Amino acid sequence: MADLKERGWVRSAINQLKAWALAEDLAMILADVTRHEADGSILEWVRACYTVRCDTKGWKIVMSEVKPPFLGPGDLTR
C-alpha cells in the first residue's frame, strides 16, 4: 500500500466482482478495480484474485494480481 500511496493513490472503485464459495471457511473473489488519484484521474486498472479463509483467529486474505492477457478464475472478460 505504501507504493500505491507514493504513486498518488487515494481510493479504489470496484468495477466487477465475482465470488465463489469453496467451503464453509474458504472462498475466492475476483475483482476488477480502478485506482484513482486525489484529482479523480485514473492511476491504473487492476484485476485481483483474493483467497479468503476463516480460522479460529478470524478471516485471512491473500491477494494476487491477474496480469494481462490472463483472465483468472472463471475466464471473465475484462
C-alpha positions as CSV (number, residue, x, y, z in Angstrom):
1,M,0.0,0.0,0.0
2,A,2.9,2.4,0.6
3,D,4.0,2.1,-3.0
4,L,0.4,2.9,-4.2
5,K,0.3,6.0,-1.9
6,E,3.7,7.2,-3.1
7,R,2.3,7.0,-6.7
8,G,-0.7,9.2,-5.8
9,W,-3.4,6.6,-5.0
10,V,-6.2,7.8,-2.7
11,R,-9.2,5.5,-3.4
12,S,-10.3,2.5,-5.4
13,A,-13.6,1.7,-7.1
14,I,-14.8,-1.9,-7.8
15,N,-15.9,-2.3,-11.4
16,Q,-16.7,-6.0,-11.4
17,L,-16.9,-8.5,-8.5
18,K,-17.4,-12.3,-8.6
19,A,-17.2,-14.6,-5.6
20,W,-17.0,-18.4,-5.3
21,A,-17.7,-20.3,-2.1
22,L,-15.4,-23.2,-1.9
23,A,-16.1,-24.4,1.6
24,E,-17.7,-23.1,4.8
25,D,-14.5,-21.3,5.7
26,L,-12.9,-20.7,2.2
27,A,-13.8,-18.5,-0.7
28,M,-12.2,-17.0,-3.8
29,I,-13.0,-13.5,-5.1
30,L,-12.2,-11.9,-8.4
31,A,-12.4,-8.1,-8.6
32,D,-11.7,-5.6,-11.4
33,V,-10.7,-2.4,-9.7
34,T,-9.9,1.2,-10.8
35,R,-7.4,3.0,-8.7
36,H,-7.8,6.8,-8.5
37,E,-5.7,9.8,-7.6
38,A,-6.8,12.7,-5.5
39,D,-8.0,14.7,-8.5
40,G,-10.2,11.8,-9.7
41,S,-7.8,10.8,-12.5
42,I,-7.2,7.1,-13.1
43,L,-4.0,5.8,-11.8
44,E,-4.5,2.2,-13.0
45,W,-6.9,-0.6,-13.7
46,V,-6.2,-3.9,-11.8
47,R,-7.7,-7.4,-11.8
48,A,-7.1,-9.1,-8.5
49,C,-7.8,-12.5,-7.1
50,Y,-8.4,-12.9,-3.4
51,T,-8.4,-16.1,-1.5
52,V,-10.1,-15.7,1.9
53,R,-10.1,-18.3,4.7
54,C,-11.6,-18.2,8.2
55,D,-9.6,-19.8,11.1
56,T,-10.0,-19.6,14.8
57,K,-8.5,-16.0,14.8
58,G,-10.7,-14.6,12.1
59,W,-10.6,-14.1,8.3
60,K,-7.2,-14.3,6.4
61,I,-6.8,-12.8,3.0
62,V,-4.2,-13.4,0.3
63,M,-4.3,-11.1,-2.8
64,S,-2.6,-11.7,-6.1
65,E,-2.8,-9.6,-9.3
66,V,-4.1,-11.3,-12.5
67,K,-1.8,-9.9,-15.3
68,P,-3.0,-9.5,-18.9
69,P,-3.5,-11.4,-21.1
70,F,-4.6,-13.9,-18.4
71,L,-8.3,-13.7,-17.3
72,G,-8.0,-15.5,-14.0
73,P,-10.7,-17.8,-12.5
74,G,-13.9,-18.0,-14.4
75,D,-12.4,-16.6,-17.6
76,L,-14.4,-13.4,-17.1
77,T,-13.9,-10.8,-19.8
78,R,-12.1,-7.6,-18.7
